[in-house]
C-alpha cells in the first residue's frame, strides 16, 4: 500500500446549498472525517454541536451556496464556514424562553477559540477550534 493511501485526508471541503439538506450533508462529511481521524468521545460530540450551530447560522443568514471546511490539527479540529452574508455572529446571553439565539453561545462554550474573518472577495469565514 502506498503511504498516501494509508493516511486519511487531513482536510475535507464541501460546498453546501442554501437548503435544509445542507445540515444533513455537513454532518455526513463530519462523520466520515471523525471516523477517518479516529476522533470519538467528548471531542467528537463537541465538534458535532459546533458544526451544527455554525451550519445553522450560515443557513439562516445566507441565501447562497456556502462552504464548509474541516481540518485535522495535532491537538484540535478546525471548522470553517464561509458564507456571503454581511452580518457578523456574536455571543449573547441566550433568552431562556427563546426558540433560537443560542448558537454562538454554544460555539463559544464548546470550542477552544473561535472568530470571524472578512474575506477580500466578499463574505466572511466563521471558524472554531475544537480540542481533540
JOHU-V799732 format. One record per residue. N is the residue number from 1. RES is the residue in three letters. PSI is psi in whole degrees, 0 to 359 (NA if undefined). NEAR is the number of other C-alpha atoms within 8 Angstrom. D_LAST is the distance of its C-alpha to the last C-alpha in Angstrom with 2 decimals. Layout:
BEGIN
<<N	RES	PSI	NEAR	D_LAST> <N	RES	PSI	NEAR	D_LAST>>
END
This chain:
BEGIN
<<1	UNK	134	4	27.76> <2	UNK	143	5	27.04> <3	UNK	321	6	23.93> <4	UNK	327	5	22.98> <5	UNK	332	7	23.30> <6	UNK	337	7	21.06> <7	UNK	129	6	18.01> <8	UNK	156	7	16.16> <9	UNK	144	6	16.28> <10	UNK	353	8	13.63> <11	UNK	147	8	14.93> <12	UNK	138	10	16.58> <13	UNK	143	8	19.30> <14	UNK	124	8	21.57> <15	UNK	142	8	24.57> <16	UNK	141	11	25.04> <17	UNK	156	9	28.41> <18	UNK	64	11	29.43> <19	UNK	153	6	29.85> <20	UNK	339	7	28.24> <21	UNK	340	7	27.27> <22	UNK	322	12	24.65> <23	UNK	314	10	22.24> <24	UNK	318	8	22.66> <25	UNK	317	9	22.30> <26	UNK	317	13	19.06> <27	UNK	325	11	17.55> <28	UNK	315	8	18.98> <29	UNK	319	9	17.41> <30	UNK	317	10	13.94> <31	UNK	321	8	14.58> <32	UNK	314	8	15.76> <33	UNK	312	10	12.74> <34	UNK	319	11	10.32> <35	UNK	312	9	13.02> <36	UNK	322	9	13.55> <37	UNK	357	9	10.06> <38	UNK	48	6	9.99> <39	UNK	127	10	7.02> <40	UNK	193	9	8.58> <41	UNK	216	6	9.36> <42	UNK	322	6	8.42> <43	UNK	316	11	5.15> <44	UNK	316	11	7.83> <45	UNK	314	9	10.48> <46	UNK	319	11	9.41> <47	UNK	319	10	8.96> <48	UNK	314	10	12.34> <49	UNK	314	10	14.03> <50	UNK	313	13	13.20> <51	UNK	314	11	14.36> <52	UNK	314	10	17.30> <53	UNK	321	12	18.46> <54	UNK	319	13	18.32> <55	UNK	319	12	20.22> <56	UNK	318	9	22.62> <57	UNK	316	9	23.43> <58	UNK	318	12	24.22> <59	UNK	322	12	26.35> <60	UNK	325	6	28.12> <61	UNK	352	8	28.97> <62	UNK	140	12	29.48> <63	UNK	15	7	32.38> <64	UNK	174	8	31.38> <65	UNK	138	10	28.86> <66	UNK	170	14	25.44> <67	UNK	140	12	22.56> <68	UNK	135	13	18.91> <69	UNK	136	12	16.62> <70	UNK	133	13	13.05> <71	UNK	131	10	11.66> <72	UNK	127	10	9.02> <73	UNK	164	8	8.58> <74	UNK	323	4	8.01> <75	UNK	11	6	5.37> <76	UNK	166	10	4.71> <77	UNK	126	13	6.52> <78	UNK	124	13	10.05> <79	UNK	130	13	12.43> <80	UNK	135	12	16.08> <81	UNK	117	14	19.16> <82	UNK	137	12	22.59> <83	UNK	163	13	25.72> <84	UNK	4	10	29.30> <85	UNK	151	9	29.90> <86	UNK	329	6	31.04> <87	UNK	143	5	29.69> <88	UNK	137	5	26.77> <89	UNK	156	6	24.27> <90	UNK	160	5	24.35> <91	UNK	121	7	23.12> <92	UNK	163	8	26.02> <93	UNK	125	6	26.59> <94	UNK	141	8	26.72> <95	UNK	123	6	30.16> <96	UNK	338	4	30.08> <97	UNK	350	4	32.69> <98	UNK	149	7	31.36> <99	UNK	328	4	30.18> <100	UNK	186	5	27.65> <101	UNK	8	10	26.37> <102	UNK	355	9	23.11> <103	UNK	300	10	20.78> <104	UNK	337	13	19.85> <105	UNK	316	12	20.01> <106	UNK	318	11	17.12> <107	UNK	315	14	15.17> <108	UNK	320	11	15.96> <109	UNK	327	6	15.06> <110	UNK	351	9	11.61> <111	UNK	158	13	10.31> <112	UNK	320	9	10.12> <113	UNK	162	8	13.11> <114	UNK	164	11	15.12> <115	UNK	183	7	18.49> <116	UNK	139	10	21.28> <117	UNK	133	7	23.29> <118	UNK	140	8	26.74> <119	UNK	142	8	27.41> <120	UNK	326	5	30.69> <121	UNK	11	4	31.68> <122	UNK	158	7	31.21> <123	UNK	195	12	28.65> <124	UNK	160	13	25.31> <125	UNK	122	12	21.64> <126	UNK	131	12	19.31> <127	UNK	153	11	15.75> <128	UNK	144	14	12.59> <129	UNK	121	12	9.30> <130	UNK	131	15	6.47> <131	UNK	142	9	3.81> <132	UNK	NA	8	0.00>>
END
